[in-house]
């Protein structure tokens, strides 16, 4: 299996959450740009600012994570591009790795993963980058579930990706 990356669009990502237009030309307030969700009354919102070094190329997906009870929002503040890889869950809740999709986005696009969405950890491309993350946690192991992929999945980044 090999993943070919395509541009992140709201339509292509709709099954997994929302794409957020992080930088817009118009002046004004834009409300409800993402469906933020918390499914545990004891969980509290955590807002983090994260800075990462670029992921080494070629990218190989080796694990997936999900947050079964919370949406997770990423809004880039200073980066070139980042990789998004997602897949649906099967009836047993496990990731359907054969349906893994990969996208690339730039600083103008944020995203909001719906609760329970299996996704690759954040991978910054080209240069170090910074982004803001929002997620609800209660400090228990249920905050984040991890699955190692049985075989690493190579991710092809085409030269024409944004």
C-alpha positions as CSV (number, residue, x, y, z in Angstrom):
1,X,0.0,0.0,0.0
2,X,1.2,3.5,-0.9
3,X,-0.6,6.8,-0.2
4,X,-0.8,9.5,-2.7
5,X,-1.4,12.9,-1.2
6,X,-4.0,15.3,-2.6
7,X,-5.0,18.8,-1.6
8,X,-7.1,19.2,1.5
9,X,-10.6,20.3,0.7
10,X,-13.8,20.6,2.8
11,X,-15.6,18.1,0.5
12,X,-12.9,15.4,0.6
13,X,-12.5,15.7,4.4
14,X,-16.2,15.9,5.3
15,X,-16.5,12.3,6.6
16,X,-13.8,13.1,9.2
17,X,-14.6,16.6,10.4
18,X,-14.3,20.1,9.0
19,X,-11.7,22.2,7.2
20,X,-11.2,25.6,8.7
21,X,-10.3,28.6,6.5
22,X,-7.7,29.9,8.8
23,X,-6.8,33.1,6.9
24,X,-9.5,35.0,5.1
25,X,-9.3,38.2,3.1
26,X,-12.6,39.7,4.5
27,X,-12.6,41.7,7.7
28,X,-15.1,40.5,10.3
29,X,-16.2,37.7,12.7
30,X,-16.7,34.1,11.4
31,X,-18.6,32.1,13.9
32,X,-19.0,28.3,14.2
33,X,-16.3,27.4,11.8
34,X,-16.0,23.9,13.3
35,X,-18.2,21.5,15.3
36,X,-16.3,21.4,18.6
37,X,-17.4,18.4,20.6
38,X,-16.9,16.9,24.1
39,X,-18.6,13.7,25.0
40,X,-17.4,13.5,28.7
41,X,-18.7,15.9,31.3
42,X,-15.5,15.5,33.4
43,X,-13.2,16.5,30.6
44,X,-11.8,20.0,30.3
45,X,-10.7,21.9,27.3
46,X,-6.9,22.0,26.7
47,X,-5.5,24.7,24.4
48,X,-1.9,24.2,23.4
49,X,0.6,25.9,21.1
50,X,2.9,23.4,19.6
51,X,6.1,23.9,17.5
52,X,7.5,21.0,15.5
53,X,10.5,20.4,13.3
54,X,9.8,19.2,9.8
55,X,9.1,15.5,9.3
56,X,11.9,13.7,7.5
57,X,11.1,12.7,3.9
58,X,10.0,10.3,2.6
59,X,7.1,10.2,5.1
60,X,6.1,6.7,6.3
61,X,3.0,6.3,8.4
62,X,3.6,3.9,11.2
63,X,0.8,4.6,13.7
64,X,-2.6,6.2,14.0
65,X,-4.3,7.9,16.9
66,X,-7.8,9.0,17.8
67,X,-9.6,10.8,20.6
68,X,-12.9,8.8,21.0
69,X,-14.6,11.4,23.2
70,X,-13.4,14.8,21.8
71,X,-13.0,16.6,18.6
72,X,-9.4,17.9,18.0
73,X,-8.8,21.2,16.3
74,X,-5.6,22.3,14.6
75,X,-5.1,25.9,13.5
76,X,-1.7,26.7,11.9
77,X,-0.1,29.9,12.9
78,X,3.4,29.7,11.3
79,X,4.2,26.8,8.9
80,X,4.7,26.0,5.3
81,X,2.7,22.8,4.8
82,X,1.5,19.8,6.9
83,X,0.4,16.3,6.2
84,X,-3.1,15.0,7.1
85,X,-3.8,11.3,7.0
86,X,-7.2,9.8,8.1
87,X,-9.2,6.7,7.9
88,X,-12.7,5.5,9.0
89,X,-13.3,3.1,11.8
90,X,-14.7,-0.4,11.2
91,X,-17.7,-1.9,13.1
92,X,-15.2,-3.0,15.9
93,X,-13.9,0.6,16.2
94,X,-10.5,-0.3,14.8
95,X,-9.0,1.7,11.9
96,X,-9.7,0.6,8.4
97,X,-6.1,1.1,7.2
98,X,-7.0,0.1,3.6
99,X,-9.2,3.2,3.4
100,X,-6.5,5.6,4.6
101,X,-6.5,8.9,2.8
102,X,-3.7,11.5,2.8
103,X,-4.0,15.3,2.2
104,X,-1.6,18.2,2.4
105,X,-2.6,21.7,3.6
106,X,-0.8,25.0,4.1
107,X,-1.0,27.7,6.7
108,X,-4.3,29.0,5.3
109,X,-6.2,25.8,6.3
110,X,-6.9,24.4,9.7
111,X,-8.9,21.3,10.5
112,X,-11.2,19.8,13.1
113,X,-11.2,16.0,13.5
114,X,-14.6,14.7,14.7
115,X,-14.5,12.5,17.8
116,X,-13.2,9.0,17.1
117,X,-11.5,9.9,13.9
118,X,-8.3,7.8,13.3
119,X,-5.5,10.1,12.1
120,X,-1.8,10.2,11.7
121,X,0.1,12.4,14.2
122,X,0.8,15.9,13.1
123,X,3.6,16.0,10.5
124,X,5.0,19.4,9.5
125,X,6.7,19.6,6.1
126,X,9.4,21.8,4.6
127,X,10.4,23.8,7.7
128,X,9.7,24.0,11.5
129,X,6.2,25.1,12.2
130,X,3.7,26.2,14.8
131,X,0.0,25.6,15.4
132,X,-2.7,25.8,18.0
133,X,-4.5,22.6,19.2
134,X,-7.8,22.4,21.1
135,X,-9.0,19.1,22.6
136,X,-11.0,18.0,25.7
137,X,-9.1,15.7,28.1
138,X,-9.8,14.2,31.6
139,X,-6.2,12.9,32.1
140,X,-7.2,9.2,31.6
141,X,-5.9,6.7,29.0
142,X,-9.2,7.2,27.2
143,X,-8.1,10.7,26.1
144,X,-6.0,9.2,23.2
145,X,-5.9,5.7,21.7
146,X,-3.0,4.6,19.6
147,X,-2.6,1.8,17.0
148,X,0.6,0.8,15.3
149,X,0.2,0.0,11.6
150,X,1.0,-3.6,10.8
151,X,3.2,-2.4,7.9
152,X,4.6,1.2,7.5
153,X,2.7,3.0,4.7
154,X,4.8,5.2,2.4
155,X,3.3,8.6,1.7
156,X,4.0,10.1,-1.8
157,X,4.1,13.9,-1.8
158,X,3.7,15.1,-5.3
159,X,5.6,18.2,-6.4
160,X,2.4,20.1,-7.3
161,X,0.9,19.8,-3.7
162,X,0.4,23.2,-2.1
